Amino acid sequence: MKSNYHYLKAENLEFCRSHTNIADDAFVRVFSQKDANTMDWHRDKKERHVTVLYCEKESNWKFQHDDKLPFLIEQNSTFSIKKEEYHRIICGTGVIVLYIKEIV
């Protein structure tokens, strides 16, 4: 079920449509249904707080923490990801735009 990768290859950002740095600890990522084959279970080196900036209604994007059921991602919703916790985005239709703040 989980990826064989210890960490997702964030350096080359193959897993998202675009990545824009806002600050040293914050960035915006855009995911598209075209990215579905690159989304996999992974974990991050830092805790993250995520705010959904844009997601079309009924687009069916979901987020899943390890050992939990996936939940629907909706515009303006927020959620957190613990450091080293396996998680994944489940692709929906259209695009989704996420603001991600890393917690040191």
Backbone hydrogen bonds in HBPLUS format (Angstrom, degrees):
<---DONOR---> <-ACCEPTOR-->    atom                        ^
c    i                          cat <-CA-CA->   ^        H-A-AA   ^      H-
h    n   atom  resd res      DA  || num        DHA   H-A  angle D-A-AA Bond
n    s   type  num  typ     dist DA aas  dist angle  dist       angle   num
A0010-ALA N   A0008-LEU O   2.71 MM   2  5.63 123.0  2.04 118.4 101.1     1
A0017-ARG N   A0030-VAL O   2.78 MM  13  5.42 134.7  1.98 151.3 165.3     2
A0018-SER N   A0030-VAL O   3.29 MM  12  5.20 149.2  2.39 133.5 136.7     3
A0030-VAL N   A0018-SER O   3.01 MM  12  5.20 159.8  2.06 141.1 145.1     4
A0020-THR N   A0028-VAL O   2.85 MM   8  5.16 159.5  1.89 152.6 158.9     5
A0028-VAL N   A0020-THR O   2.83 MM   8  5.16 158.2  1.87 147.1 153.7     6
A0022-ILE N   A0026-ALA O   2.89 MM   4  5.35 168.8  1.90 135.4 136.6     7
A0023-ALA N   A0026-ALA O   3.12 MM   3  4.96 164.2  2.14 135.5 132.6     8
A0026-ALA N   A0023-ALA O   3.39 MM   3  4.96 172.0  2.40  98.4 100.7     9
A0102-GLU N   A0025-ASP O   2.71 MM  77  5.10 168.0  1.72 157.7 161.7    10
A0027-PHE N   A0100-ILE O   2.96 MM  73  5.42 152.4  2.04 147.9 156.9    11
A0100-ILE N   A0027-PHE O   2.80 MM  73  5.42 176.6  1.80 172.1 173.3    12
A0029-ARG N   A0098-LEU O   2.90 MM  69  5.32 157.8  1.95 151.7 158.7    13
A0098-LEU N   A0029-ARG O   2.86 MM  69  5.32 169.2  1.87 160.6 163.2    14
A0031-PHE N   A0096-ILE O   2.90 MM  65  5.32 164.7  1.92 158.8 163.4    15
A0096-ILE N   A0031-PHE O   2.90 MM  65  5.32 152.0  1.98 149.0 154.5    16
A0035-ASP N   A0032-SER O   2.80 MM   3  5.38 162.5  1.83 118.3 124.4    17
A0033-GLN N   A0094-GLY O   3.11 MM  61  5.82 137.3  2.30 157.1 169.5    18
A0036-ALA N   A0033-GLN O   3.30 MM   3  5.41 165.0  2.32 110.1 111.7    19
A0038-THR N   A0035-ASP O   2.91 MM   3  5.57 163.8  1.93 126.5 132.0    20
A0039-MET N   A0036-ALA O   3.43 MM   3  5.52 160.9  2.47 103.8 109.1    21
A0042-HIS N   A0087-HIS O   3.03 MM  45  5.69 152.3  2.11 150.9 159.2    22
A0087-HIS N   A0042-HIS O   2.88 MM  45  5.69 143.9  2.01 153.4 164.5    23
A0084-GLU N   A0044-ASP O   2.96 MM  40  5.38 162.3  2.00 161.0 165.7    24
A0103-ILE N   A0047-GLU O   2.80 MM  56  5.21 166.2  1.81 145.1 147.3    25
A0048-ARG N   A0081-ILE O   2.87 MM  33  5.10 162.9  1.90 149.1 154.7    26
A0081-ILE N   A0048-ARG O   2.76 MM  33  5.10 155.5  1.82 154.3 158.7    27
A0049-HIS N   A0101-LYS O   2.85 MM  52  5.21 160.1  1.89 149.1 155.5    28
A0101-LYS N   A0049-HIS O   2.91 MM  52  5.21 169.3  1.92 155.2 158.8    29
A0050-VAL N   A0079-PHE O   2.77 MM  29  5.36 174.8  1.77 174.4 175.8    30
A0079-PHE N   A0050-VAL O   2.99 MM  29  5.36 148.6  2.09 143.8 152.0    31
A0051-THR N   A0099-TYR O   2.88 MM  48  5.12 160.4  1.92 150.6 157.1    32
A0099-TYR N   A0051-THR O   2.83 MM  48  5.12 173.1  1.84 159.8 161.9    33
A0052-VAL N   A0077-SER O   2.93 MM  25  5.51 167.7  1.94 165.7 168.8    34
A0076-ASN N   A0052-VAL O   2.80 MM  24  5.01 155.4  1.86 145.9 148.1    35
A0053-LEU N   A0097-VAL O   2.84 MM  44  5.41 139.6  2.01 145.3 156.2    36
A0054-TYR N   A0097-VAL O   3.29 MM  43  4.95 157.4  2.35 133.5 133.1    37
A0097-VAL N   A0054-TYR O   2.91 MM  43  4.95 162.6  1.94 143.6 146.7    38
A0093-THR N   A0059-SER O   2.79 MM  34  4.93 155.4  1.85 139.3 147.8    39
A0073-ILE N   A0061-TRP O   2.87 MM  12  5.52 172.6  1.88 143.9 143.1    40
A0062-LYS N   A0090-ILE O   3.04 MM  28  4.90 164.7  2.06 143.8 146.5    41
A0090-ILE N   A0062-LYS O   2.74 MM  28  4.90 171.3  1.75 138.6 141.8    42
A0063-PHE N   A0071-PHE O   2.91 MM   8  5.52 154.2  1.97 153.3 160.7    43
A0071-PHE N   A0063-PHE O   2.86 MM   8  5.52 158.0  1.90 155.5 159.9    44
A0064-GLN N   A0088-ARG O   2.93 MM  24  5.41 158.5  1.97 162.1 163.3    45
A0088-ARG N   A0064-GLN O   2.98 MM  24  5.41 142.5  2.13 144.8 155.2    46
A0068-LYS N   A0065-HIS O   3.20 MM   3  5.49 143.7  2.34 138.8 131.4    47
A0066-ASP N   A0086-TYR O   2.95 MM  20  5.19 131.7  2.18 159.9 145.6    48
A0077-SER N   A0074-GLU O   3.06 MM   3  5.60 155.1  2.13 139.3 139.6    49
A0085-GLU N   A0082-LYS O   3.19 MM   3  5.41 162.9  2.22 128.6 127.4    50
